[in-house]
Amino acid sequence: MHMKQVLKLAKRFLPLAFSVAVLVYLFAYRTDPVQNWKTATSVNKNMLWLALGLGLGSFVFQAVRLKILVEVLGHKVSLTRMLTYTLVGHFYNSAIPGGSVGGDAIKALYLSQATGSKPQAFAAVLVDRLCGLFMLATLALVVLLPSIHEETMRQAAVVIIVFTGAATVAIVGMTSRRVRRLVPKGLSGRLPFHDTIRAFDEAMQIYRGHKKGLALALLLSALPQAGWIGMHIAIGQGIDIQLAWTDYAVLIPVAGMVAALPISFGGWGVGEAATVHFFGLRGIGKVEAGVLSLMGRMIQLVWALVGLPLSWALPRPKDIKAKVHGEAVLADKQVEAAAKPDPGT
């Protein structure tokens, strides 16, 4: 086997191996597996049903947000189709180890088939993700402020501030033409992710004339985040974790931010470790915190599995990758045309 093939396999499967190793360490060595199982199976059934409902609600509101972002560009796509794309996209992100295409690329392709425009579909999915991340950090920071002086919350504050600051710097760097002019043209083409940076810039150009739609999507982002946090609160109540809702509203997003680091498969393992650590600072045991995180992931995966039968009728991953990346960049005139607001928007 050639070295390039070895590196390619390592890149695809090392994150999965890391996730498995962390999960085994957390649930087999750091805690008693029998106690983990007892805690998970002792969850209050009413709270479990509530968590399932809130988990679905989070996906529905994500689909509504994406629908709004697509409609401001002049395309009509049903909420049912948007929800299907969202569920299947989450399935690819969290249940396809070593996959060649991520969930966002999957959604972009589906949207391109529905709208007839790959660049606009790509822009919608990218802006949708940014709205979610920005609102996640903003809500966590707002809820954290009254207790930021507490020692047990300072580490969470550092994560939120670093995450928000890094995201802001990245967005400014990618959207500011003045900043990018400082980079020599010959060098910019050799920078890592230069295609992604250019595509991001074009996404912003496409939505430049649709500020009202962007504002509405951003405000709506509070609902899927609230559903996601509420799902964990219901699980926590079901396994007798005694914490205020404000603690969940800070610590669940912080664990999610840590899980978003590209060092494991779909954040598995890393998210659980972060939850155990940060909830431990608030006096919650390792077993309860670990079960809380893992059950939250499993509920989301259960709903994502609903989209699995639907994915069988869709293009194969390698075809999806080729189609999505085959028209990822717009010509300047196309960008300007797409940026013009539609009448009535």
C-alpha positions as CSV (number, residue, x, y, z in Angstrom):
1,M,0.0,0.0,0.0
2,H,1.4,3.4,-1.0
3,M,2.1,6.0,1.7
4,K,-0.7,8.3,0.3
5,Q,-3.2,5.6,0.7
6,V,-2.1,4.9,4.3
7,L,-2.4,8.6,5.1
8,K,-5.8,8.8,3.5
9,L,-7.0,5.8,5.5
10,A,-5.5,7.3,8.7
11,K,-7.2,10.6,8.1
12,R,-10.6,8.9,7.6
13,F,-10.5,6.4,10.5
14,L,-8.2,7.9,13.1
15,P,-11.0,10.2,14.4
16,L,-13.3,7.2,14.8
17,A,-10.6,5.2,16.6
18,F,-10.0,8.2,18.9
19,S,-13.7,8.4,19.6
20,V,-14.0,4.7,20.5
21,A,-10.9,4.9,22.7
22,V,-12.3,7.9,24.7
23,L,-15.7,6.3,25.0
24,V,-14.2,3.0,26.3
25,Y,-12.0,4.9,28.7
26,L,-15.0,7.0,30.1
27,F,-17.6,4.2,30.3
28,A,-15.4,1.2,31.1
29,Y,-12.4,2.5,33.1
30,R,-13.3,5.8,34.6
31,T,-16.8,4.6,35.6
32,D,-18.5,1.3,36.4
33,P,-20.2,0.0,33.2
34,V,-22.9,-1.7,35.3
35,Q,-23.7,1.6,37.1
36,N,-23.8,3.4,33.7
37,W,-26.4,0.9,32.5
38,K,-28.4,1.2,35.6
39,T,-28.5,4.9,35.5
40,A,-29.5,5.0,31.8
41,T,-32.3,2.4,32.3
42,S,-33.6,4.1,35.4
43,V,-34.5,7.3,33.5
44,N,-38.0,8.6,34.2
45,K,-40.1,7.5,31.2
46,N,-42.1,10.7,31.1
47,M,-38.9,12.7,31.0
48,L,-37.6,10.4,28.3
49,W,-40.6,11.0,26.1
50,L,-40.3,14.7,26.7
51,A,-36.6,14.6,25.7
52,L,-37.6,12.7,22.5
53,G,-40.2,15.3,21.6
54,L,-37.7,18.2,22.3
55,G,-35.1,16.4,20.2
56,L,-37.5,16.2,17.2
57,G,-38.5,19.8,17.8
58,S,-34.9,20.9,17.5
59,F,-34.6,19.2,14.1
60,V,-37.9,20.7,13.0
61,F,-36.8,24.3,13.9
62,Q,-33.4,23.7,12.1
63,A,-35.4,22.7,9.0
64,V,-37.6,25.8,9.3
65,R,-34.5,28.0,9.5
66,L,-33.0,26.4,6.4
67,K,-36.4,26.8,4.6
68,I,-36.3,30.6,5.4
69,L,-32.8,31.0,4.1
70,V,-33.8,29.2,0.9
71,E,-37.0,31.1,0.4
72,V,-35.4,34.5,0.6
73,L,-33.4,33.5,-2.5
74,G,-36.7,32.9,-4.3
75,H,-37.0,29.1,-4.0
76,K,-39.9,27.2,-2.5
77,V,-39.1,23.9,-0.8
78,S,-41.6,22.2,1.5
79,L,-40.9,21.8,5.3
80,T,-41.2,18.1,4.9
81,R,-38.3,18.0,2.4
82,M,-36.2,20.3,4.5
83,L,-36.7,18.1,7.6
84,T,-35.8,15.0,5.5
85,Y,-32.6,16.7,4.3
86,T,-31.7,17.8,7.9
87,L,-32.2,14.3,9.4
88,V,-30.2,12.6,6.6
89,G,-27.5,15.2,6.9
90,H,-27.2,14.6,10.7
91,F,-27.1,10.8,10.0
92,Y,-24.1,11.2,7.7
93,N,-22.4,13.5,10.2
94,S,-22.8,11.2,13.2
95,A,-23.2,7.6,11.9
96,I,-21.0,7.2,8.8
97,P,-17.4,6.7,10.0
98,G,-14.8,7.5,7.4
99,G,-17.4,8.8,5.0
100,S,-16.1,10.9,2.1
101,V,-19.0,13.4,2.3
102,G,-20.3,15.3,5.3
103,G,-23.8,16.0,6.3
104,D,-23.6,19.7,5.1
105,A,-22.5,18.6,1.6
106,I,-25.4,16.1,1.5
107,K,-27.9,18.8,2.3
108,A,-26.3,21.1,-0.2
109,L,-26.8,18.5,-3.0
110,Y,-30.4,17.8,-2.0
111,L,-31.2,21.5,-2.0
112,S,-29.5,22.0,-5.4
113,Q,-31.8,19.3,-6.8
114,A,-34.8,21.1,-5.3
115,T,-33.8,24.7,-6.3
116,G,-31.8,24.1,-9.5
117,S,-28.9,26.1,-8.2
118,K,-25.9,24.5,-6.5
119,P,-24.1,27.7,-5.5
120,Q,-27.2,29.1,-3.8
121,A,-27.9,25.7,-2.1
122,F,-24.3,25.7,-0.8
123,A,-24.7,29.3,0.4
124,A,-27.9,28.5,2.2
125,V,-26.4,25.5,4.1
126,L,-23.3,27.4,5.0
127,V,-25.2,30.4,6.3
128,D,-27.6,28.1,8.1
129,R,-24.6,26.5,10.0
130,L,-23.2,29.9,10.9
131,C,-26.5,31.1,12.3
132,G,-26.7,28.1,14.5
133,L,-23.1,28.4,15.8
134,F,-23.4,32.1,16.4
135,M,-26.7,31.8,18.3
136,L,-25.3,28.9,20.3
137,A,-22.3,30.9,21.6
138,T,-24.4,34.1,22.1
139,L,-27.1,32.4,24.2
140,A,-24.5,30.6,26.3
141,L,-22.6,33.8,26.9
142,V,-25.8,35.8,27.9
143,V,-26.9,33.1,30.4
144,L,-23.4,32.8,31.8
145,L,-22.8,36.5,32.6
146,P,-24.7,36.6,35.9
147,S,-22.5,33.7,37.2
148,I,-19.2,34.4,35.4
149,H,-17.6,35.3,38.8
150,E,-18.1,31.8,40.1
151,E,-14.9,29.7,40.0
152,T,-16.8,26.6,38.6
153,M,-18.0,28.7,35.6
154,R,-14.7,30.4,34.6
155,Q,-13.5,27.5,32.5
156,A,-16.8,27.5,30.6
157,A,-16.5,31.3,30.1
158,V,-13.0,30.8,28.6
159,V,-14.3,28.2,26.2
160,I,-17.2,30.4,25.1
161,I,-15.0,33.5,24.7
162,V,-12.3,31.7,22.8
163,F,-14.8,30.0,20.5
164,T,-16.7,33.2,19.8
165,G,-13.5,35.2,19.3
166,A,-12.0,32.6,17.0
167,A,-15.2,32.4,15.0
168,T,-15.4,36.2,14.7
169,V,-11.8,36.5,13.5
170,A,-12.3,33.7,11.0
171,I,-15.5,35.4,9.7
172,V,-13.9,38.8,9.4
173,G,-10.9,37.3,7.7
174,M,-13.1,35.5,5.2
175,T,-15.5,38.3,4.5
176,S,-13.3,41.3,4.5
177,R,-11.8,42.0,1.1
178,R,-9.4,44.5,2.7
179,V,-7.9,41.8,4.9
180,R,-7.6,39.3,2.1
181,R,-5.9,41.9,-0.1
182,L,-3.0,41.8,2.4
183,V,-2.3,38.2,1.2
184,P,-0.4,38.0,-2.1
185,K,-2.5,36.5,-4.9
186,G,0.0,33.7,-5.6
187,L,0.1,32.7,-1.9
188,S,-3.7,32.9,-1.3
189,G,-4.2,30.1,-3.9
190,R,-1.9,27.8,-1.9
191,L,-3.4,28.5,1.5
192,P,-5.3,25.6,3.2
193,F,-9.0,25.7,2.5
194,H,-8.7,28.5,0.0
195,D,-11.6,27.0,-2.0
196,T,-13.7,27.0,1.2
197,I,-12.8,30.6,1.9
198,R,-13.7,31.7,-1.5
199,A,-17.0,29.8,-1.4
200,F,-17.8,31.4,2.0
201,D,-17.2,34.9,0.6
202,E,-19.6,34.1,-2.3
203,A,-22.2,32.8,0.1
204,M,-22.0,36.2,1.9
205,Q,-22.4,37.9,-1.5
206,I,-25.4,35.9,-2.3
207,Y,-27.1,36.9,0.9
208,R,-25.9,40.5,0.9
209,G,-29.3,41.8,-0.3
210,H,-31.4,39.7,2.0
211,K,-30.7,41.2,5.5
212,K,-34.2,40.8,6.7
213,G,-34.2,37.1,5.9
214,L,-30.8,36.6,7.5
215,A,-32.0,38.4,10.7
216,L,-35.1,36.3,10.9
217,A,-33.1,33.1,10.4
218,L,-30.6,34.2,13.1
219,L,-33.4,35.0,15.6
220,L,-35.1,31.7,14.8
221,S,-31.8,29.9,15.7
222,A,-32.7,30.4,19.3
223,L,-35.5,27.7,19.0
224,P,-33.4,24.7,17.8
225,Q,-30.8,25.5,20.4
226,A,-33.5,25.8,23.1
227,G,-34.9,22.4,22.0
228,W,-31.4,20.9,22.2
229,I,-30.7,22.2,25.6
230,G,-34.3,21.4,26.8
231,M,-33.8,17.8,25.6
232,H,-30.8,17.5,27.9
233,I,-32.6,19.1,30.8
234,A,-35.4,16.5,30.5
235,I,-32.8,13.7,30.5
236,G,-31.0,15.2,33.4
237,Q,-34.3,15.5,35.4
238,G,-35.1,11.9,34.4
239,I,-31.8,10.6,35.9
240,D,-32.1,12.9,39.0
241,I,-29.4,15.5,38.1
242,Q,-30.1,18.5,40.3
243,L,-29.0,21.6,38.4
244,A,-30.7,24.8,37.5
245,W,-31.7,25.3,33.8
246,T,-29.2,28.1,33.5
247,D,-26.4,25.6,34.2
248,Y,-27.6,23.4,31.4
249,A,-27.9,26.5,29.1
250,V,-24.2,27.2,29.6
251,L,-22.6,23.8,30.0
252,I,-24.4,21.9,27.2
253,P,-23.3,24.5,24.6
254,V,-19.8,24.5,26.0
255,A,-19.6,20.7,25.7
256,G,-20.9,21.1,22.1
257,M,-18.2,23.6,21.3
258,V,-15.5,21.3,22.5
259,A,-17.1,18.4,20.6
260,A,-17.0,20.5,17.4
261,L,-13.2,20.4,17.5
262,P,-12.0,18.2,14.5
263,I,-10.3,15.6,16.5
264,S,-12.9,12.9,16.8
265,F,-15.6,11.3,14.7
266,G,-18.8,13.5,14.9
267,G,-17.7,14.7,18.4
268,W,-18.3,11.3,19.9
269,G,-16.2,10.7,23.0
270,V,-14.9,14.3,23.1
271,G,-18.4,15.6,23.8
272,E,-18.9,13.1,26.6
273,A,-15.5,13.9,28.1
274,A,-16.3,17.6,28.0
275,T,-19.7,17.0,29.6
276,V,-18.2,14.9,32.4
277,H,-15.6,17.6,33.1
278,F,-17.7,20.7,33.1
279,F,-20.7,19.1,34.9
280,G,-18.2,17.7,37.4
281,L,-17.2,21.3,38.2
282,R,-20.8,21.8,39.3
283,G,-20.8,18.8,41.5
284,I,-22.3,16.2,39.1
285,G,-20.9,12.7,39.2
286,K,-19.1,11.1,36.2
287,V,-21.7,8.5,35.7
288,E,-24.7,10.9,35.5
289,A,-22.8,13.4,33.3
290,G,-21.6,10.7,30.9
291,V,-25.0,9.1,30.6
292,L,-26.6,12.6,30.1
293,S,-24.3,13.3,27.1
294,L,-24.6,9.8,25.6
295,M,-28.4,9.7,25.9
296,G,-28.7,13.1,24.3
297,R,-26.6,11.8,21.3
298,M,-28.6,8.6,21.0
299,I,-31.9,10.5,20.9
300,Q,-30.6,12.7,18.1
301,L,-29.3,9.6,16.3
302,V,-32.7,7.8,16.7
303,W,-34.4,10.7,14.9
304,A,-31.7,10.8,12.3
305,L,-32.3,7.1,11.6
306,V,-35.8,8.1,10.4
307,G,-34.1,9.6,7.4
308,L,-32.1,6.5,6.6
309,P,-34.7,4.7,4.5
310,L,-35.1,7.9,2.6
311,S,-31.4,8.1,1.8
312,W,-31.5,4.8,0.0
313,A,-33.3,6.5,-3.0
314,L,-30.7,9.3,-3.1
315,P,-27.4,9.4,-5.0
316,R,-24.4,7.6,-3.6
317,P,-21.8,9.5,-1.4
318,K,-19.1,9.5,-4.1
319,D,-21.6,10.9,-6.6
320,I,-22.8,13.5,-4.1
321,K,-19.2,14.7,-3.5
322,A,-18.6,15.1,-7.3
323,K,-21.8,17.0,-7.8
324,V,-21.5,19.3,-4.9
325,H,-17.9,20.3,-5.6
326,G,-18.4,20.4,-9.3
327,E,-20.0,23.8,-9.2
328,A,-18.8,25.2,-5.9
329,V,-17.6,28.5,-7.2
330,L,-19.5,31.3,-9.0
331,A,-18.3,33.7,-11.6
332,D,-18.3,37.3,-10.4
333,K,-21.3,38.3,-12.5
334,Q,-23.3,35.3,-11.1
335,V,-22.5,36.4,-7.6
336,E,-23.7,39.9,-8.2
337,A,-26.9,38.7,-9.8
338,A,-27.6,36.3,-7.0
339,A,-27.0,39.0,-4.4
340,K,-29.8,41.2,-5.8
341,P,-32.9,40.9,-3.6
342,D,-36.0,39.4,-5.2
343,P,-39.1,41.6,-5.4
344,G,-41.1,41.3,-2.2
345,T,-38.3,39.9,0.0
